[in-house]
Amino acid sequence: MKKFTRYSTLVFVFLMLLSLNAKAQEFKGLDKSPMDASAYPSSSKVSDKSIKVVYSRPQLKGRDLSTLAPNGKVWRTGANEAADIVLYKDMKFAGKELKAGEYSLFTIPGEKEWTIIFSKDINVWGAYSYNEANDVLRVKAPVTSSKESLEAFSITFDDNAMYLGWGTTRVAVPISK
C-alpha cells in the first residue's frame, strides 16, 4: 500500500508539472496595433540617446485618419496606452525647453497644425483620463502632406525634428539641444 501511494503521488506530481508546462507555452497572437520605439539619434549604434518614444502603431485599414484622430480632440498619439516619451537630456521642442524626464505624449490634430502635448501623467491608457492641468509643455507644429501614404502610424527623428506620419499627413516638430 505504501509503495502504491508513493507511486501515485509521483504520477500526480509529474502530470501537474506536465500540465503547467503546456500552459506556459501558450502565447497570445500579435497585437492589432503593435508597440514600437523610435529614438534620437536614430542610429542603432549610438547608445547615448537623447530621446526615446514608445508607442503603439495603429493601422488605417481603409479608415480615414480624421475618424481615428479627429481634428480638435486630444489624441493619445498612437493606439492603446498614451505614447511614452523619455528625455535623457534637456531638449527643446519648437524652441521651448523641456527638462529630462518621462512624459506622456498627446496631440491635438488640426488641418494646418497639430498641438504637441507633453504631460506629467504617465502610464495612462488612451486619452480618456487626460488632464490639461498636468501639461508640462505644449507646442504647435505645421502639417504637410506627402505623396507616400503610411498604413501604420509612425514616429521618426532626424537631427532637426521629430516626425509624426500617418496616411499622407506629416507633422514635423523641431527639436534641438
N, C-alpha and C positions, 0 to 999 in steps of 0.2 A: 504494500500500500504506500509506504514511504517513497519507494522508487517511482511509482506511478505519479504521485503528487509532484515530485521533483521534475519528472519528465513533462508533465502537463504545464507546469509553471514555466519551464524553458520554452516550450512551444508557444505559450501565450505571449511571453516577452518577445520572442522572435517575430511573431505575427504583428504585434504592436509596432515594433521598430520598422517592419516592412511597410505597414500602412502609413506611418509618419513620413517615411522616405518617399513614398509615392505622392503624397500630398505636397511635399516640398518641391516637387518637380513641376508643378502646375504654374505656368507663367501667364499673365494676362496679355492680351493682344496689344498691338500698337495703339497709342492714343490717337484720336482723330485730329488733334492739334498738338503735334509733338513738341516737346520742350527743346530749346536750342539756346546757345550762348554766343554772344559777339563781344569782342574786346578791342581795346585801343591801347597800344598799337596792335594791329590785326595780325601781324606775323606770329605764327605759332612758335617760332624760335626765340621770341622775346619773352623772358619770364618776368620782367619788370613792367607789368601792366599798369596803366593809369586808370582805366575804366573797364568794367565787365558788366554786361547786361544779360540776365537770364530771363527768357520769355517763352511763351508758347506761340506756335505758328499756325493760326487758323488758315484754312483754305477757302478760296472763293467758291469753288464747286458750282459755277453757274449763277451764283448770287451776286447782288450788287453791293459794292463797298459801302455806299451810303446807307444800306439797310443794316450791315454788320457793325459799322462805326458811324453812327448818324452825326451829321453836322450839328454843332452847338451843344452836344451832350458829352459829358465826361466818359471817356473810354479807358479801359484797363490796359490799352496798348498791347494787344495780343489776345490770347484766349486764356481761360481758366483763371489762375491767380493773376493778380496785377504784376506787370513786369517788375523785376527787381534789378536795380542798378547800384553797383558798388563803385565808389570813387576811392582809389587807393592814394590819391594825391588831390590837393585842392585843384579845381579846374574852373574854367569859365565856359558858360553856355550862353551864346548870343551876347557875349561881353559882360555877363553878370557872373560874379564869383559864387561857387558852391563848394563848401568845405568837404574834405574827405569824409566818407561815411557811407551808410547803406540807406537807400531810399526806394520807395515805390515810384514807378514811372507811369503817370497817367497823361492822357492827351485829350484835347477838345478839338476834334476835326472841324475844318471850315473850308469853304470853297477856295479862298485866296491865301489863307494862312491857318496854321494849327497853333494852338496853345500847348506848350510842353510843360508839364507839372511834375515837380519833384516833391514828394510827400514824405514826412517822417513816419507815417503809418506804414509798417512793413508786415509782410506775411499775411496779406489780405486776399480774399477771394473776390475776383472781379472788381467792379467799381460800386458794388451795392452799398458798402459802408463808407464810401469816400466822404471825407470831411474837409472842406476847404480851409478850415481853421488850422489844419495840420500841414498846409503847404509850406515848404521851405523856400521854393523858388518857382516862378512862372516866367517863361519866355515865349516870344512869338517866333514862328519860323514860316517862311513862304512855301507855298505849294507850287510845284511844277508838274508837268506831265511828261511821260516817256512813251515812245513807240512800243517798247517792250513791255509786255504785261507779266506781272509776277503772280502766279497762282497762290503762293503762300506768303503771308505777311513776313517781312524781312527787316532786320536791322543790321547795318554795317557801318564801318568807320573808315575815314582816311585821315590825313594829318590836319584837315581843316574842318571836318564836320562829322556829326552822327547822322546817318541817313535812315529814314523810315520809308519803306516802299511796299505797296500792295496794289494789285491791278496795274493801272498806268499812273497812279498817284505817287509822287515822290515829295518828301519833306526833308530839307537839309537844315540841321541845327548846328550853327557854327560852334566849334569848340577851340579852346586854346588853354595853355597852362598859365 
